[in-house]
Amino acid sequence: MIILGIDTSCDDTCIAVLEIRNSDLEIKSNIVSSQVKLHAKYGGVYPFLAKREHQKNLPFVFKKALRQTQGKPTDIDLIGVTIGPGLEPCLWQGVNFAKDLAKKWRKPLIPINHIEAHIFANFVGKNSKFKIQNSKLFPSVCLVVSGGHTQLILMKDIGKYKLIGETRDDAAGECFDKIARILGLGYPGGPVIAAEAAKFGREQFSTKLPRPMIHQKNYDFSFSGLKTSVLYEVKKLKILNLRLKTEFCHETQQAIIDVLIKKTIKAAKNYKVKSIILGGGVAANDELRKQFKEKIKKELSNIQYLIPHIQFCTDNAVMVGITAYFHQKEATKKLNKIKAEANLRI
């Protein structure tokens, strides 16, 4: 089976072609056209600028993806496209492009939930091998954490989900972006804060930042207060030198990691799960990955820990194609029923 995946949920134009035969996966092409430099001056994604770039980039990214496969459009068996959640102007570009292709080629189209796709990114193994899920994984607690989302999801099986917690304001990735802007470090905030935090020499930091909602009994998150605390602390300073920036980066990153791990581990224990699954752009953070592994080994050594390869943490169309594979029965040729849904829930 050959699957075309398309994702334009935010500012990356993503198209991938996958071939799946039994338990073998071959990524024929995986193209991601980034708009990071374009949006850097805004300190975040400007939706209608991103929409325009998607419109311009999609034909070129598509041609490049097909050229790499050395195949023909007629070889494709089905198309998967992200319909939400995401930025609505951006989502519609991918949805309309996919619908046009499906109509032209007379191929079935599968609407894909972006959050579910981040979870399914874990089923792409080393050397692009396809890791078929098994009953030993479920139930599972999935933490999807990115610039737009921070959600804890109880996954009982493929397609069976219960949202048990989410952010009440800023997502973790959004918090990284805003704090990086306060510190004058540029965009995107996650990678630059991680790089600065790695320079921290473990000396005593004079300011302890809050860990929002870490002791509350629910599984919800809130990161706007963390951002506000950094803003107030910076305003108190006469000068924000490089050493202080490094300290703020380290403490910011650790505060976010502490909350994410505490809530996830608590959910894993309470729901007696067999695995913890991570996904989303923030899951590419080395310190988060390392500390999660250490905590699980210490407190939940009998459960599995799944985290995607770094290249599949951020937005991509490989994860869309994988998700389409698991939802073949939902493929449709009734294209008028497929629409973008910015606030789509899992």
C-alpha positions, 0 to 999 in steps of 0.5 A, a space after each residue: 500500500 502506498 500512502 500520500 500524507 499531507 500536513 499544513 496545520 501550522 507553518 510547515 508545509 509537509 508532504 510524505 509518501 509511504 509504502 507499507 507492506 505487512 510490517 515493513 515501512 519504507 519512507 519513499 519521501 518526506 519533505 518539510 518546507 519550514 517557514 521559521 525564518 519568515 515568522 521569526 520577526 513576529 516571535 510566533 506564527 502569523 496565520 495569514 502569512 503562513 497560509 500564503 506560503 502554504 499556497 505557494 509551497 504546496 505544488 513545489 513540495 508535492 512535485 519534489 516528494 513525487 520526484 523522490 519516490 520515482 513513481 507515478 501518481 496512479 501508484 498511490 492507493 490513498 491520501 491522508 490529510 490533517 484537518 485539525 486541530 491547527 490554524 484554520 487558514 493553514 489547514 484549509 490549504 492542505 485540505 483543499 490541495 488534498 481534495 483536488 488531488 483525490 478528485 483528479 486521481 479518483 483516490 479515497 481521502 482520509 481526514 487525520 487528527 493532528 494530535 493522533 498523528 503525533 501519537 502515531 509518530 511513535 510507530 516509526 522505528 529505527 531505519 524507518 521500520 514499521 513498529 506494529 502496536 501490540 496489546 502490551 502497549 494499552 492502556 497508555 498515557 500519551 503526552 502530546 506537547 508542542 507549541 499549540 498543544 499540551 494534552 494528556 490522553 488516555 489511549 485504550 486502543 487504536 482509535 479509543 481515546 479519552 482526554 484527561 488533561 490539557 493546558 488552560 492557557 499557554 501550551 508548553 511550547 508557546 511558553 518557551 517562545 514567549 519567555 525566549 522573546 522576553 529574554 531577547 533570544 529569538 524564535 522558536 523558543 524551545 531549541 534556543 532555551 534548551 541550548 542556553 540551559 545546557 550551558 548552566 553550570 549548576 550553580 545556585 540560581 537566586 530565583 526559583 520559578 513556579 511550577 504551575 498546578 504541579 500539586 493539583 489533583 487534576 491532570 491540567 496544565 497552565 504555563 502563562 503564570 510561568 511566563 509572567 513570573 519571568 517577565 516580572 523577575 526580568 523587570 526587577 533586574 538592572 541588567 540582564 547579562 548572559 549569565 542571567 539569561 542562561 540561568 533563566 533558561 535553565 530554570 524555565 526549562 526545568 520548571 516545564 519539565 517538572 510539571 510535565 513529568 509529574 502530571 504524566 507519571 501521576 496519570 500513569 500510576 492512577 490509570 495503571 497503564 502499560 506504557 507512556 507515549 510522548 509526541 509533539 515538538 517539545 518531545 524533541 527536548 533532550 533534557 525532557 527525554 532524558 529525565 522522563 526515562 530516568 523517572 520512569 525507570 525509577 518509579 514505573 520500571 515495568 511499563 514501556 516508554 515510547 518517544 518518536 525519533 527527533 525528526 518525527 516530533 515536529 510537524 511532518 507528513 510521515 505521521 499523517 501517512 502512518 495514521 491514515 494506514 490505521 484508519 483505512 476504513 474511514 477513507 471516503 470519496 465524499 470529498 464535500 464532507 471533509 473540512 478543516 476544523 481548527 479546534 478538532 478534539 481527539 
